[in-house]
Amino acid sequence: MSKALDLEQKSNFSTTASNFQTEPETSNSSDSIMQSVVDIKIEKLEGRQWRVFAKIQIPYSVEQVWQVITDYETFTEFMPGLIQSKRLDNSTRSVRIEQVRNKIFMGMKVSARSVFDIEEKFPHEIHYQLIEGDMKALSGYWGLEPWSSSESKTGIDLIYNFLVSPKRILPVALVEHVLNHDIPANMLAIRQRVEEIFSTQ
């Protein structure tokens, strides 16, 4: 097997939703915007495991945010790097979706596919469980927690709480970039989508 073919095969791995994007690296100003609105904490556990907790405030109702984050087949319209998101036939009560993402990292284009089951617990949590892909494991949930301020403003905290365990084929530098950059970018994209749909209603 040639080195070129081997590199191509290693570039075609499956991974989770909401992790990879196709755009080149963003500028420092874009990173600063994400850091100012997304609170993210990443804990490195034993072995190749990371616990990720991230939160963003969205000044809209639970029902409105829920509508956006459960409309899985429209994710390609606003999620960075997501080129496919479709429902699969499933005999269980959960929602099964397949997603494909592309990302350019250090000059190399990476294509990523994942299949996972989703359990919706309206109005507070949406649980994810990876069932197929080259990630060793991924599980966790999106949480929606209502809040109100002294200025009579209301909204929700959208929470991302996941345990990620990538396979050894994924370089640590790529994993850490995804966790630190792509997750906040996806959360910001969700907030912008909610604003786009409901700001004029």
C-alpha positions as CSV (number, residue, x, y, z in Angstrom):
1,M,0.0,0.0,0.0
2,S,1.4,3.4,-1.0
3,K,1.9,6.2,1.6
4,A,-0.6,8.4,-0.3
5,L,-3.3,5.7,-0.2
6,D,-2.7,5.1,3.5
7,L,-3.0,8.8,4.3
8,E,-6.3,9.0,2.4
9,Q,-7.7,6.1,4.3
10,K,-6.7,7.5,7.6
11,S,-8.4,10.8,6.7
12,N,-11.8,9.1,6.1
13,F,-13.1,8.3,9.6
14,S,-16.4,8.6,11.4
15,T,-17.0,10.9,14.2
16,T,-19.8,12.7,16.1
17,A,-22.2,15.4,15.2
18,S,-21.4,19.0,16.0
19,N,-17.6,18.5,15.8
20,F,-16.1,19.2,12.4
21,Q,-16.1,22.1,10.0
22,T,-14.9,22.8,6.5
23,E,-13.9,26.4,6.8
24,P,-10.2,27.4,7.2
25,E,-9.1,28.4,10.7
26,T,-11.0,31.4,11.9
27,S,-9.4,34.6,12.9
28,N,-8.5,35.6,16.4
29,S,-11.4,38.1,16.4
30,S,-13.9,35.3,15.6
31,D,-12.4,33.2,18.3
32,S,-12.8,36.1,20.7
33,I,-16.4,36.5,19.9
34,M,-17.1,32.8,20.6
35,Q,-15.1,32.9,23.8
36,S,-17.2,35.9,25.0
37,V,-20.5,34.1,24.5
38,V,-19.7,30.5,25.1
39,D,-18.6,29.2,28.5
40,I,-16.7,26.0,27.9
41,K,-14.8,23.7,30.3
42,I,-12.8,20.7,29.1
43,E,-11.5,18.0,31.4
44,K,-8.9,15.5,30.3
45,L,-9.6,12.1,31.9
46,E,-7.6,9.0,32.1
47,G,-6.6,7.5,28.7
48,R,-8.0,9.2,25.6
49,Q,-11.1,10.6,27.2
50,W,-12.4,14.2,27.5
51,R,-15.4,15.5,29.4
52,V,-16.8,18.7,27.8
53,F,-19.2,21.1,29.4
54,A,-20.2,24.2,27.5
55,K,-23.0,26.7,27.9
56,I,-24.5,29.6,25.9
57,Q,-27.4,31.9,26.7
58,I,-30.1,32.2,24.2
59,P,-32.8,34.9,24.9
60,Y,-35.7,32.8,23.5
61,S,-38.2,30.3,24.9
62,V,-37.5,26.6,25.5
63,E,-40.0,25.7,22.8
64,Q,-38.2,27.9,20.2
65,V,-34.8,26.5,21.0
66,W,-36.1,23.0,21.1
67,Q,-37.6,23.4,17.7
68,V,-34.2,24.3,16.2
69,I,-32.1,21.6,17.9
70,T,-34.5,18.8,17.1
71,D,-35.0,19.7,13.4
72,Y,-32.1,17.4,12.6
73,E,-32.5,17.4,8.8
74,T,-32.1,21.2,8.6
75,F,-28.7,21.1,10.5
76,T,-26.8,21.3,7.2
77,E,-28.3,24.8,6.6
78,F,-26.5,26.4,9.6
79,M,-24.1,23.9,11.3
80,P,-20.4,24.6,10.2
81,G,-19.0,21.8,8.0
82,L,-22.1,19.5,8.2
83,I,-22.9,18.3,4.7
84,Q,-25.4,15.6,5.5
85,S,-27.9,15.0,8.3
86,K,-30.7,12.6,7.7
87,R,-33.0,10.3,9.7
88,L,-32.6,6.5,9.4
89,D,-35.2,3.9,9.8
90,N,-35.2,2.7,13.4
91,S,-37.2,0.1,15.3
92,T,-36.7,1.7,18.7
93,R,-38.4,4.7,20.1
94,S,-35.3,6.9,19.7
95,V,-34.4,9.0,16.8
96,R,-31.6,7.6,14.7
97,I,-29.7,10.0,12.4
98,E,-26.7,9.8,10.1
99,Q,-24.4,12.8,9.6
100,V,-21.4,13.5,7.5
101,R,-19.0,16.4,8.1
102,N,-15.9,17.8,6.4
103,K,-13.0,19.6,8.0
104,I,-9.8,21.1,6.9
105,F,-7.1,20.7,9.5
106,M,-3.4,21.6,9.0
107,G,-4.0,21.5,5.2
108,M,-5.6,18.1,5.1
109,K,-9.3,17.6,4.3
110,V,-11.0,15.1,6.6
111,S,-14.4,13.5,5.9
112,A,-16.3,12.2,8.9
113,R,-19.4,10.0,9.2
114,S,-21.4,9.1,12.3
115,V,-24.6,7.4,13.3
116,F,-26.2,7.8,16.7
117,D,-29.4,7.5,18.6
118,I,-31.2,10.4,20.2
119,E,-33.7,10.3,23.0
120,E,-35.7,13.5,23.4
121,K,-36.9,14.4,26.9
122,F,-38.9,17.5,26.4
123,P,-38.5,20.2,27.6
124,H,-35.2,19.8,29.4
125,E,-32.8,17.2,27.8
126,I,-31.8,15.6,24.5
127,H,-29.6,12.5,25.0
128,Y,-27.1,11.3,22.4
129,Q,-25.4,7.9,22.1
130,L,-23.0,7.1,19.3
131,I,-23.7,3.7,17.8
132,E,-21.5,3.6,14.8
133,G,-18.3,5.3,13.7
134,D,-14.6,5.5,14.3
135,M,-15.0,7.4,17.5
136,K,-14.5,4.9,20.3
137,A,-17.4,6.3,22.3
138,L,-19.4,9.5,22.6
139,S,-22.4,10.0,24.9
140,G,-24.1,12.9,26.7
141,Y,-26.9,15.4,26.4
142,W,-28.0,18.9,25.4
143,G,-29.7,20.6,28.3
144,L,-32.1,23.5,28.3
145,E,-32.4,25.5,31.5
146,P,-34.8,28.5,31.7
147,W,-33.5,31.8,33.2
148,S,-34.8,35.3,33.9
149,S,-33.1,38.5,34.7
150,S,-33.9,41.6,36.9
151,E,-34.7,43.5,33.7
152,S,-37.6,41.0,33.0
153,K,-35.7,39.3,30.3
154,T,-36.1,35.6,29.8
155,G,-34.4,32.8,27.9
156,I,-32.6,29.5,28.3
157,D,-29.1,28.3,28.9
158,L,-28.2,25.7,26.2
159,I,-25.8,23.2,27.8
160,Y,-23.6,20.8,26.0
161,N,-22.4,18.0,28.4
162,F,-20.6,15.1,26.7
163,L,-18.0,12.4,27.3
164,V,-15.8,11.9,24.2
165,S,-13.4,9.0,23.6
166,P,-11.7,9.1,20.2
167,K,-9.8,6.3,18.6
168,R,-6.1,6.4,18.4
169,I,-6.2,7.2,14.7
170,L,-7.2,10.7,15.6
171,P,-4.3,13.0,16.5
172,V,-4.6,14.6,19.9
173,A,-4.0,18.0,18.3
174,L,-7.1,17.5,16.1
175,V,-9.2,16.3,19.0
176,E,-8.3,19.3,21.2
177,H,-8.9,21.7,18.3
178,V,-12.4,20.3,17.8
179,L,-13.2,20.5,21.5
180,N,-11.9,24.0,22.0
181,H,-13.0,25.6,18.7
182,D,-15.6,23.7,16.8
183,I,-18.0,23.0,19.8
184,P,-18.3,26.7,20.6
185,A,-18.7,27.5,16.9
186,N,-21.6,25.1,16.7
187,M,-23.3,26.5,19.8
188,L,-23.0,30.0,18.4
189,A,-24.5,28.7,15.1
190,I,-27.5,27.4,17.0
191,R,-28.1,30.7,18.7
192,Q,-27.8,32.5,15.4
193,R,-30.3,30.1,13.8
194,V,-32.8,30.7,16.6
195,E,-32.5,34.4,16.2
196,E,-32.8,34.2,12.5
197,I,-36.1,32.2,12.7
198,F,-37.8,33.9,15.7
199,S,-36.5,37.5,15.8
200,T,-39.3,38.9,13.7
201,Q,-42.1,36.9,15.2
